[in-house]
Amino acid sequence: MKFLKITLIVLALGLAGCGDSKIGKYDGPPVTSVQVHKADRKMYLLNGSKVLRQYDVGLGFKPTGHKQYEGDGRTPEGVYFIDRQNPRSTYHLSLGISYPNVLDQKMAFLEGKKPGGDIFIHGRGKYNGPNRRDWTAGCIAITDDEVEEVYSMVRLGTPIYILP
């Protein structure tokens, strides 16, 4: 009987560690919006008007201005939504941003180009390039530890305001 109890305890402890260790648990106030201030290289997680967390961010390799088309190196500007989670991202973890919207698609079409897509908030992952600040293809980059926190706090459908 004692052997059975010990076996069950060891098994329970082992199973408790089977979750994704990259993703912590958050039980604070809900994040009701995300704001990115491109010029300041800052991202804020908000509950109403209260800032819950703030982060320094890296942007696309050509950060000034709104993303026009695929490959331009710009980070979009406007109102979008967090629309997906990727726990197996090349960049540690990532949260998808709903770019392109209908207007973005029309603007790219008028220029005869594709709008691009796959815009995320993500970590650095194994990126080890020379540019430590603005190095993405249009995404919003934070550290791996920070993206773990953001991933645990931000829910699908949360609006994200990306400001110049």
N, C-alpha and C positions, 0 to 999 in steps of 0.2 A: 504494500500500500504506500509506504514511504517513497519507494522507487517511482511509483506511478505519479505521485504528487510532484516530485522533483522533475520528472520527465515533462509533465504538463507545464510546469513553470518555465523550464528551459525553452520548450516549444513556443509558449506564449511570448516570451521575450524575443525570440528569434523572429516570429511573425510580426511583432511590433516594429521591427526595423526594416520590414520589406517595402514600406512606402518609398516614394521618391524623396530622398534626403535633401534634394536641392530646394524643395518647396516647403517653406515653413507654414505655420498656422497663424492666421491673423484673426483676432476677435475684437478689434477696436471699432470705432465708428466707421460706417461704410464710406468708401470713396465715391462721391457723387459726380466728380469731374476731374479731368486731368488738364493742366495748362502747360504748354511749352512756350517759352519766350526765347525765340531763336537768337535774337541779338544779344541777350544776356547769357545764353547757353544754360538755361535753367528749366527744370521741369518741376511742377508742383502737383501733389495729390491733395485734393480738397474734399472736405465735407461741408457742403454749402459754401460759405465764404471763409471757413477756417482752414488754414494750411495744416495738413497732417504730416507731410514730409516734403522735403525739397532735395533736388539732385542737380549736380552739374552734368551737362550732357554734351555729347559729340553729335554732329549732324552729317549731312551729305558733304562730299568733298568740294562742292560748290554751293555753299549754304545760302547765299543771298538770293532772295526772290522765291516765288512759288514754283513748285515742280511743274514743268510744262509737258515733258514727255520722257519716255524711257531713256535712261542713259545720261540725262543732263546733270546728275550729281546733286540735285537740289532736294531739300526736304519740303514736303507740301506745306501749305498754309491754308487754314480754314477750320471748319467744324467737321469732325469725323467721329467715328465710334470705334471702340475696341470690339473687334468682331471675331477674333479667334485666339486660341492659346496654342503654343507649340512647345511642349516639354522636351522635345528632342531637337531643338534648334542647333544649327551649326554654331550659333553665338550664345551657347549655354541654355538660355530660355528666351522665349519671345512672346510678345503680345501683338497681334495683328491690328493694323489701323485700316479703316474702311476706304482708303484711297484706292482707286479713283472713284469719285462720284460722277454723276451725269454731266455736270459742268466741266469737270476735268477731262472727261472723255471727249466732249465736244471741242474743247480748246485744242486738244492734241489732234483730233481729226481734221480741224481746220488748217493745221500746219502740216498735214499729211504724215503724221507720226503716230506711234502707239503711246498711250498714256503711261504705260508701265504699271507696276503694282508691287505686291509683296513688300509693303512698307510696314515696319515693325518698330516697337520699343524692344531693344535686346541688349544682352551683355556683350562682352568682348570675345568670349569663347577662346579659340586658339589664335585669334587675330594677333599678329606680332609685327605688323608693318611699321614703317617709320613715322607715320602720322598719328600722333597720340590724341589729337583734338577732333577734327572733322575728317573722317575717313570712310564713312559708309557710302552706299550708293543712293542714299536718300532717307535712311532710317534714323532713329533716335537711339544713340548708344549710351549706356551707363555701365558701371562695373558689374561683374558677375554677382557679387554679394548684393548689390543694389537691385538687380533685376530679380533676384530671388524674393526680396521683400516686396517689390512692386507686383510681381506675379501673384503673390499670396493675397495682396490687398485689392487689386483692381478686377472687377467682374466684367463679363461680356455685356455689351450694351452701354458701357460707361462712355459718355461723350468726352472727346479730347479736342481741345481748342489749341491749334498750333498758330501762334502769333508771330509776326515778323520780328 
